[in-house]
Amino acid sequence: MNPTNLNIIRRPWSLAALNKMQVTLIFYANLFRITPDTEVLFKNDLTSQATKLMDTLTFIVDHLDEPEALLPAARDLELQEVTIKLHVKTLCRKLNTKNRTHAAIMAKEAGLF
């Protein structure tokens, strides 16, 4: 990922990270609006889930230019690189985007963060 693309993602993310709880509540509200069937997956208080989501996304954004740092974290979650690539590819296909950068820009424009 080139520096311009990194900046496209990191600049708005730094603002989102200042308002973690508000951002995650907006994210989940939009998620449940777009795909109502997912709401049953989050029966408990969203506070803990929101914190985990923001911490994970912050780690990913902070290390986008260091994929070697992301792979051990994925392994800790028992995810394999091929699984991550498959999920990203599937997400991009479902969003009708060209790549993960395009998907991130699209998510920002949709107000997901």
LUMKEFI-35991 format. One record per atom (N, C-alpha, C): chain; x negated, y, z negated. Coordinates in nm, 3 decimals, decimal comma, always signed. Layout:
N
@ch A | east X | north Y | up Z
...
END
This chain:
113
@ch A | east -0,085 | north -0,116 | up +0,000
@ch A | east +0,000 | north +0,000 | up +0,000
@ch A | east -0,090 | north +0,123 | up +0,000
@ch A | east -0,061 | north +0,214 | up +0,089
@ch A | east -0,147 | north +0,332 | up +0,101
@ch A | east -0,110 | north +0,438 | up -0,004
@ch A | east -0,198 | north +0,535 | up -0,026
@ch A | east -0,174 | north +0,637 | up -0,129
@ch A | east -0,045 | north +0,715 | up -0,110
@ch A | east -0,006 | north +0,741 | up +0,013
@ch A | east +0,119 | north +0,815 | up +0,037
@ch A | east +0,238 | north +0,735 | up -0,012
@ch A | east +0,242 | north +0,605 | up +0,021
@ch A | east +0,352 | north +0,520 | up -0,024
@ch A | east +0,352 | north +0,505 | up -0,177
@ch A | east +0,234 | north +0,495 | up -0,234
@ch A | east +0,225 | north +0,486 | up -0,381
@ch A | east +0,285 | north +0,613 | up -0,444
@ch A | east +0,253 | north +0,727 | up -0,388
@ch A | east +0,304 | north +0,854 | up -0,440
@ch A | east +0,456 | north +0,863 | up -0,424
@ch A | east +0,509 | north +0,811 | up -0,313
@ch A | east +0,654 | north +0,812 | up -0,290
@ch A | east +0,726 | north +0,736 | up -0,401
@ch A | east +0,664 | north +0,631 | up -0,450
@ch A | east +0,725 | north +0,550 | up -0,556
@ch A | east +0,692 | north +0,606 | up -0,694
@ch A | east +0,567 | north +0,642 | up -0,716
@ch A | east +0,524 | north +0,680 | up -0,851
@ch A | east +0,578 | north +0,815 | up -0,898
@ch A | east +0,588 | north +0,911 | up -0,809
@ch A | east +0,634 | north +1,044 | up -0,851
@ch A | east +0,775 | north +1,041 | up -0,910
@ch A | east +0,873 | north +0,986 | up -0,839
@ch A | east +1,006 | north +0,981 | up -0,901
@ch A | east +1,011 | north +0,886 | up -1,020
@ch A | east +0,930 | north +0,780 | up -1,015
@ch A | east +0,931 | north +0,687 | up -1,128
@ch A | east +0,883 | north +0,755 | up -1,256
@ch A | east +0,785 | north +0,844 | up -1,244
@ch A | east +0,735 | north +0,912 | up -1,365
@ch A | east +0,847 | north +0,994 | up -1,429
@ch A | east +0,935 | north +1,049 | up -1,347
@ch A | east +1,050 | north +1,123 | up -1,401
@ch A | east +1,151 | north +1,028 | up -1,463
@ch A | east +1,175 | north +0,916 | up -1,397
@ch A | east +1,269 | north +0,817 | up -1,450
@ch A | east +1,221 | north +0,763 | up -1,584
@ch A | east +1,092 | north +0,743 | up -1,596
@ch A | east +1,036 | north +0,686 | up -1,719
@ch A | east +1,054 | north +0,779 | up -1,839
@ch A | east +1,074 | north +0,907 | up -1,815
@ch A | east +1,097 | north +1,001 | up -1,925
@ch A | east +1,236 | north +0,983 | up -1,988
@ch A | east +1,327 | north +0,926 | up -1,913
@ch A | east +1,466 | north +0,906 | up -1,959
@ch A | east +1,505 | north +0,760 | up -1,944
@ch A | east +1,427 | north +0,672 | up -2,005
@ch A | east +1,443 | north +0,528 | up -1,984
@ch A | east +1,585 | north +0,478 | up -2,006
@ch A | east +1,644 | north +0,511 | up -2,119
@ch A | east +1,776 | north +0,456 | up -2,149
@ch A | east +1,881 | north +0,508 | up -2,052
@ch A | east +1,877 | north +0,636 | up -2,024
@ch A | east +1,974 | north +0,695 | up -1,931
@ch A | east +1,959 | north +0,631 | up -1,792
@ch A | east +1,837 | north +0,615 | up -1,747
@ch A | east +1,812 | north +0,556 | up -1,616
@ch A | east +1,864 | north +0,413 | up -1,609
@ch A | east +1,837 | north +0,334 | up -1,713
@ch A | east +1,882 | north +0,195 | up -1,709
@ch A | east +2,033 | north +0,185 | up -1,719
@ch A | east +2,096 | north +0,271 | up -1,796
@ch A | east +2,242 | north +0,268 | up -1,802
@ch A | east +2,303 | north +0,305 | up -1,667
@ch A | east +2,244 | north +0,401 | up -1,598
@ch A | east +2,289 | north +0,435 | up -1,463
@ch A | east +2,264 | north +0,317 | up -1,368
@ch A | east +2,146 | north +0,256 | up -1,381
@ch A | east +2,114 | north +0,140 | up -1,296
@ch A | east +2,218 | north +0,030 | up -1,315
@ch A | east +2,247 | north -0,007 | up -1,440
@ch A | east +2,342 | north -0,115 | up -1,465
@ch A | east +2,484 | north -0,075 | up -1,423
@ch A | east +2,522 | north +0,049 | up -1,442
@ch A | east +2,655 | north +0,093 | up -1,397
@ch A | east +2,667 | north +0,080 | up -1,245
@ch A | east +2,561 | north +0,119 | up -1,174
@ch A | east +2,562 | north +0,105 | up -1,029
@ch A | east +2,559 | north -0,042 | up -0,986
@ch A | east +2,478 | north -0,121 | up -1,056
@ch A | east +2,471 | north -0,264 | up -1,026
@ch A | east +2,609 | north -0,328 | up -1,041
@ch A | east +2,676 | north -0,300 | up -1,151
@ch A | east +2,807 | north -0,360 | up -1,177
@ch A | east +2,913 | north -0,305 | up -1,081
@ch A | east +2,896 | north -0,182 | up -1,036
@ch A | east +2,989 | north -0,125 | up -0,938
@ch A | east +2,971 | north -0,192 | up -0,802
@ch A | east +2,843 | north -0,210 | up -0,763
@ch A | east +2,813 | north -0,269 | up -0,632
@ch A | east +2,841 | north -0,419 | up -0,631
@ch A | east +2,803 | north -0,487 | up -0,738
@ch A | east +2,823 | north -0,632 | up -0,747
@ch A | east +2,887 | north -0,665 | up -0,882
@ch A | east +3,019 | north -0,650 | up -0,892
@ch A | east +3,089 | north -0,670 | up -1,019
@ch A | east +3,068 | north -0,808 | up -1,080
@ch A | east +3,042 | north -0,908 | up -0,998
@ch A | east +3,024 | north -1,044 | up -1,050
@ch A | east +2,898 | north -1,059 | up -1,134
@ch A | east +2,807 | north -0,964 | up -1,128
@ch A | east +2,685 | north -0,973 | up -1,208
@ch A | east +2,705 | north -0,931 | up -1,353
@ch A | east +2,813 | north -0,860 | up -1,381
@ch A | east +2,835 | north -0,807 | up -1,516
@ch A | east +2,845 | north -0,919 | up -1,620
@ch A | east +2,898 | north -1,034 | up -1,583
@ch A | east +2,911 | north -1,145 | up -1,678
@ch A | east +2,774 | north -1,198 | up -1,723
@ch A | east +2,670 | north -1,168 | up -1,646
@ch A | east +2,535 | north -1,212 | up -1,682
@ch A | east +2,477 | north -1,129 | up -1,796
@ch A | east +2,542 | north -1,019 | up -1,829
@ch A | east +2,492 | north -0,926 | up -1,931
@ch A | east +2,598 | north -0,907 | up -2,039
@ch A | east +2,630 | north -1,012 | up -2,108
@ch A | east +2,737 | north -1,009 | up -2,209
@ch A | east +2,696 | north -0,933 | up -2,335
@ch A | east +2,569 | north -0,937 | up -2,368
@ch A | east +2,521 | north -0,875 | up -2,491
@ch A | east +2,490 | north -0,727 | up -2,470
@ch A | east +2,451 | north -0,661 | up -2,577
@ch A | east +2,411 | north -0,521 | up -2,573
@ch A | east +2,300 | north -0,502 | up -2,468
@ch A | east +2,314 | north -0,402 | up -2,386
@ch A | east +2,217 | north -0,378 | up -2,279
@ch A | east +2,089 | north -0,310 | up -2,327
@ch A | east +2,084 | north -0,266 | up -2,452
@ch A | east +1,967 | north -0,192 | up -2,500
@ch A | east +1,840 | north -0,273 | up -2,486
@ch A | east +1,841 | north -0,396 | up -2,533
@ch A | east +1,721 | north -0,481 | up -2,525
@ch A | east +1,686 | north -0,510 | up -2,380
@ch A | east +1,786 | north -0,544 | up -2,300
@ch A | east +1,764 | north -0,573 | up -2,158
@ch A | east +1,712 | north -0,449 | up -2,086
@ch A | east +1,765 | north -0,333 | up -2,119
@ch A | east +1,722 | north -0,209 | up -2,057
@ch A | east +1,576 | north -0,181 | up -2,087
@ch A | east +1,535 | north -0,203 | up -2,211
@ch A | east +1,396 | north -0,181 | up -2,250
@ch A | east +1,304 | north -0,275 | up -2,173
@ch A | east +1,341 | north -0,402 | up -2,165
@ch A | east +1,260 | north -0,499 | up -2,090
@ch A | east +1,251 | north -0,462 | up -1,943
@ch A | east +1,363 | north -0,420 | up -1,886
@ch A | east +1,364 | north -0,381 | up -1,745
@ch A | east +1,270 | north -0,265 | up -1,720
@ch A | east +1,281 | north -0,159 | up -1,800
@ch A | east +1,197 | north -0,041 | up -1,780
@ch A | east +1,050 | north -0,072 | up -1,804
@ch A | east +1,020 | north -0,151 | up -1,907
@ch A | east +0,880 | north -0,188 | up -1,933
@ch A | east +0,822 | north -0,267 | up -1,816
@ch A | east +0,901 | north -0,360 | up -1,764
@ch A | east +0,855 | north -0,442 | up -1,651
@ch A | east +0,836 | north -0,357 | up -1,527
@ch A | east +0,933 | north -0,274 | up -1,496
@ch A | east +0,922 | north -0,189 | up -1,377
@ch A | east +0,808 | north -0,090 | up -1,389
@ch A | east +0,788 | north -0,035 | up -1,508
@ch A | east +0,676 | north +0,057 | up -1,529
@ch A | east +0,543 | north -0,014 | up -1,506
@ch A | east +0,530 | north -0,135 | up -1,558
@ch A | east +0,407 | north -0,211 | up -1,536
@ch A | east +0,385 | north -0,234 | up -1,387
@ch A | east +0,491 | north -0,272 | up -1,316
@ch A | east +0,479 | north -0,298 | up -1,172
@ch A | east +0,439 | north -0,171 | up -1,098
@ch A | east +0,506 | north -0,061 | up -1,125
@ch A | east +0,475 | north +0,065 | up -1,056
@ch A | east +0,333 | north +0,109 | up -1,088
@ch A | east +0,293 | north +0,094 | up -1,212
@ch A | east +0,157 | north +0,133 | up -1,252
@ch A | east +0,049 | north +0,050 | up -1,182
@ch A | east +0,085 | north -0,071 | up -1,140
@ch A | east -0,015 | north -0,162 | up -1,082
@ch A | east +0,013 | north -0,198 | up -0,936
@ch A | east +0,090 | north -0,117 | up -0,866
@ch A | east +0,120 | north -0,146 | up -0,725
@ch A | east -0,006 | north -0,154 | up -0,640
@ch A | east -0,106 | north -0,078 | up -0,677
@ch A | east -0,231 | north -0,080 | up -0,601
@ch A | east -0,330 | north -0,181 | up -0,657
@ch A | east -0,285 | north -0,263 | up -0,750
@ch A | east -0,369 | north -0,368 | up -0,811
@ch A | east -0,292 | north -0,500 | up -0,814
@ch A | east -0,268 | north -0,561 | up -0,698
@ch A | east -0,190 | north -0,684 | up -0,699
@ch A | east -0,252 | north -0,794 | up -0,786
@ch A | east -0,382 | north -0,788 | up -0,802
@ch A | east -0,448 | north -0,888 | up -0,888
@ch A | east -0,403 | north -0,875 | up -1,033
@ch A | east -0,355 | north -0,758 | up -1,073
@ch A | east -0,303 | north -0,739 | up -1,208
@ch A | east -0,159 | north -0,789 | up -1,219
@ch A | east -0,087 | north -0,786 | up -1,108
@ch A | east +0,053 | north -0,828 | up -1,110
@ch A | east +0,067 | north -0,980 | up -1,112
@ch A | east -0,023 | north -1,049 | up -1,046
@ch A | east -0,011 | north -1,195 | up -1,037
@ch A | east -0,021 | north -1,265 | up -1,172
@ch A | east -0,117 | north -1,227 | up -1,259
@ch A | east -0,119 | north -1,292 | up -1,392
@ch A | east +0,010 | north -1,266 | up -1,471
@ch A | east +0,064 | north -1,146 | up -1,459
@ch A | east +0,189 | north -1,116 | up -1,529
@ch A | east +0,302 | north -1,203 | up -1,474
@ch A | east +0,304 | north -1,221 | up -1,344
@ch A | east +0,405 | north -1,308 | up -1,284
@ch A | east +0,386 | north -1,452 | up -1,330
@ch A | east +0,262 | north -1,494 | up -1,341
@ch A | east +0,235 | north -1,631 | up -1,389
@ch A | east +0,281 | north -1,647 | up -1,533
@ch A | east +0,264 | north -1,542 | up -1,613
@ch A | east +0,312 | north -1,547 | up -1,751
@ch A | east +0,463 | north -1,567 | up -1,756
@ch A | east +0,531 | north -1,518 | up -1,654
@ch A | east +0,676 | north -1,536 | up -1,645
@ch A | east +0,711 | north -1,667 | up -1,573
@ch A | east +0,607 | north -1,745 | up -1,546
@ch A | east +0,619 | north -1,874 | up -1,476
@ch A | east +0,673 | north -1,854 | up -1,335
@ch A | east +0,632 | north -1,746 | up -1,273
@ch A | east +0,666 | north -1,721 | up -1,134
@ch A | east +0,541 | north -1,742 | up -1,051
@ch A | east +0,557 | north -1,799 | up -0,935
@ch A | east +0,445 | north -1,817 | up -0,845
@ch A | east +0,449 | north -1,707 | up -0,740
@ch A | east +0,335 | north -1,677 | up -0,684
@ch A | east +0,327 | north -1,572 | up -0,583
@ch A | east +0,426 | north -1,597 | up -0,469
@ch A | east +0,436 | north -1,722 | up -0,426
@ch A | east +0,527 | north -1,755 | up -0,317
@ch A | east +0,672 | north -1,725 | up -0,356
@ch A | east +0,706 | north -1,746 | up -0,484
@ch A | east +0,841 | north -1,717 | up -0,532
@ch A | east +0,869 | north -1,567 | up -0,529
@ch A | east +0,772 | north -1,490 | up -0,573
@ch A | east +0,787 | north -1,345 | up -0,573
@ch A | east +0,803 | north -1,293 | up -0,431
@ch A | east +0,719 | north -1,343 | up -0,340
@ch A | east +0,728 | north -1,300 | up -0,201
@ch A | east +0,864 | north -1,337 | up -0,141
@ch A | east +0,914 | north -1,455 | up -0,177
@ch A | east +1,044 | north -1,498 | up -0,128
@ch A | east +1,155 | north -1,406 | up -0,180
@ch A | east +1,149 | north -1,371 | up -0,310
@ch A | east +1,250 | north -1,282 | up -0,367
@ch A | east +1,245 | north -1,144 | up -0,302
@ch A | east +1,126 | north -1,093 | up -0,280
@ch A | east +1,112 | north -0,962 | up -0,216
@ch A | east +1,165 | north -0,968 | up -0,074
@ch A | east +1,131 | north -1,074 | up -0,001
@ch A | east +1,179 | north -1,090 | up +0,136
@ch A | east +1,331 | north -1,101 | up +0,140
@ch A | east +1,388 | north -1,179 | up +0,047
@ch A | east +1,533 | north -1,194 | up +0,040
@ch A | east +1,601 | north -1,061 | up +0,008
@ch A | east +1,544 | north -0,990 | up -0,089
@ch A | east +1,599 | north -0,859 | up -0,126
@ch A | east +1,595 | north -0,764 | up -0,008
@ch A | east +1,483 | north -0,759 | up +0,061
@ch A | east +1,471 | north -0,670 | up +0,177
@ch A | east +1,572 | north -0,708 | up +0,286
@ch A | east +1,590 | north -0,837 | up +0,308
@ch A | east +1,686 | north -0,882 | up +0,408
@ch A | east +1,828 | north -0,839 | up +0,369
@ch A | east +1,864 | north -0,860 | up +0,242
@ch A | east +1,998 | north -0,824 | up +0,196
@ch A | east +2,022 | north -0,674 | up +0,201
@ch A | east +1,916 | north -0,597 | up +0,179
@ch A | east +1,928 | north -0,451 | up +0,184
@ch A | east +1,910 | north -0,397 | up +0,325
@ch A | east +1,877 | north -0,488 | up +0,417
@ch A | east +1,852 | north -0,450 | up +0,556
@ch A | east +1,739 | north -0,347 | up +0,564
@ch A | east +1,632 | north -0,376 | up +0,490
@ch A | east +1,515 | north -0,288 | up +0,488
@ch A | east +1,396 | north -0,360 | up +0,551
@ch A | east +1,298 | north -0,282 | up +0,593
@ch A | east +1,182 | north -0,338 | up +0,662
@ch A | east +1,080 | north -0,399 | up +0,565
@ch A | east +1,067 | north -0,339 | up +0,447
@ch A | east +0,966 | north -0,384 | up +0,352
@ch A | east +1,001 | north -0,331 | up +0,213
@ch A | east +0,917 | north -0,362 | up +0,114
@ch A | east +0,948 | north -0,324 | up -0,024
@ch A | east +0,946 | north -0,173 | up -0,045
@ch A | east +0,861 | north -0,102 | up +0,028
@ch A | east +0,859 | north +0,043 | up +0,016
@ch A | east +0,991 | north +0,102 | up +0,066
@ch A | east +1,036 | north +0,052 | up +0,179
@ch A | east +1,164 | north +0,097 | up +0,235
@ch A | east +1,277 | north +0,065 | up +0,137
@ch A | east +1,272 | north -0,052 | up +0,075
@ch A | east +1,374 | north -0,091 | up -0,024
@ch A | east +1,372 | north +0,003 | up -0,144
@ch A | east +1,254 | north +0,040 | up -0,191
@ch A | east +1,242 | north +0,130 | up -0,305
@ch A | east +1,296 | north +0,269 | up -0,271
@ch A | east +1,267 | north +0,315 | up -0,152
@ch A | east +1,318 | north +0,446 | up -0,109
@ch A | east +1,471 | north +0,441 | up -0,100
@ch A | east +1,521 | north +0,333 | up -0,045
@ch A | east +1,666 | north +0,316 | up -0,032
@ch A | east +1,732 | north +0,312 | up -0,170
@ch A | east +1,672 | north +0,241 | up -0,266
@ch A | east +1,726 | north +0,234 | up -0,402
@ch A | east +1,726 | north +0,372 | up -0,466
@ch A | east +1,622 | north +0,448 | up -0,446
@ch A | east +1,616 | north +0,584 | up -0,501
@ch A | east +1,726 | north +0,671 | up -0,440
@ch A | east +1,741 | north +0,662 | up -0,308
@ch A | east +1,845 | north +0,741 | up -0,242
@ch A | east +1,986 | north +0,701 | up -0,285
@ch A | east +2,002 | north +0,575 | up -0,326
@ch A | east +2,133 | north +0,526 | up -0,372
@ch A | east +2,159 | north +0,562 | up -0,519
@ch A | east +2,058 | north +0,624 | up -0,582
@ch A | east +2,074 | north +0,665 | up -0,722
@ch A | east +2,049 | north +0,555 | up -0,823
@ch A | east +1,982 | north +0,446 | up -0,781
@ch A | east +1,955 | north +0,337 | up -0,875
@ch A | east +1,842 | north +0,372 | up -0,971
@ch A | east +1,759 | north +0,470 | up -0,935
@ch A | east +1,660 | north +0,525 | up -1,028
@ch A | east +1,622 | north +0,662 | up -0,987
END
